[in-house]
Amino acid sequence: MLDYIKNHYKEKISIADLSAELNLSSTYLNMKFKEETNYTFNDFLNRYRILRSVELLKQGGMKVYEVAESVGFQDYKYFISVFKKYTGCAPIKFINTSI
């Protein structure tokens, strides 16, 4: 499951996609994922996407909306909200303090 996230995080994915891929029920996968990682599927996916976005922002050269799209967020405002949740600051503030 972790490999699936790492290989597909840029795409629009859900536990239902993973369930179909592995031919297991979503309920079972959710339970096992939470049991093994202490995170829900969506929480882990968002954390992984933010981790990747932090790496891209540190590299520079991309606008925040480009970073959001490249790590799998379709909605720029949602990306900013999730980024703040996991890092404690907005992407722009993160860029300005990382430089």
N, C-alpha and C positions, 0 to 999 in steps of 0.2 A: 504494500500500500504506500509506503514511504517512497519507494522507487517510482511508483506511478505519479505521485505528486511532483517529485523532483524532475521527472521527464515531461510532464504535461502542465506545469503550473502556469505557463504563459497562455494556455487555452482556457476556455470556459469549461470548467469541470465541476462535477458534483459527486456526492456519495452514490447517487443513482448511476452515474457513468461507470464508476468503479465497480459497483454491484453487478452491472451488466458485463463488464470486462472479466470479472472473476467468477461470474455465475453463482453469486452468493446473495443472500437477502441484505437489503440496506440496514435493517435493524441489527442483524448479526454483525455486519461490518462496523457500524457505529459503536456497538458495544465493545467489540474487540479492539478497535482503534483507541477508544477512550481508556480501556483497561491497560493497554500497552504503552500509551504515550501520555496519559493524563490530560489530553486535549481532545476536543471534538474534531471531526474532520475539517469543518470550516475554519475553526480557530487555528488549527495547524497550517492549513493552506494559506490563510491570511498572514500568519507569522512568517511562513516561508517566503511568501511574495514580498513582504516588507523587508526581510533580510536581504533578498536579492536587490530590491530597490535602493536600499542603503548603499550597497556596493556600487551600483550604477551612479548614484548621486555623488559618491566620493570620487569616482573617476572623472566626473564632469563631462561637459560636452553635450549633454542632453537636457532638454526642457523637462519640467516636472511632469507635464501631461504625456510626454513621450516615454518617460520612465514608467508612469502608471500603465500605459498601454502595453509596454514591453514585458511587464511582469504579470499581465492578465487581468488588470482592472479595466472594465469597460467604461466606468463612470469616474471621471476625474475628481468630482467632489467626494464621492465615496472613498476613493483612494486617500485623499487628504485626511478624512475622518479616521480611517483605519490606521494610517501612518501615525497620526497624533496619538491614537489609543496605545500603540505599541512602543513608540519612541518618546512620547511626552512632548513633542513639538511638531510644528508644521514642517513640511518638506523644505520650504524656502528658508525658514529659520535654521533648519539642519544644515543646509548648504552654506549659509552665511557663517555658521559657527565652525564648520569643518574646513573652511578655507584658511 
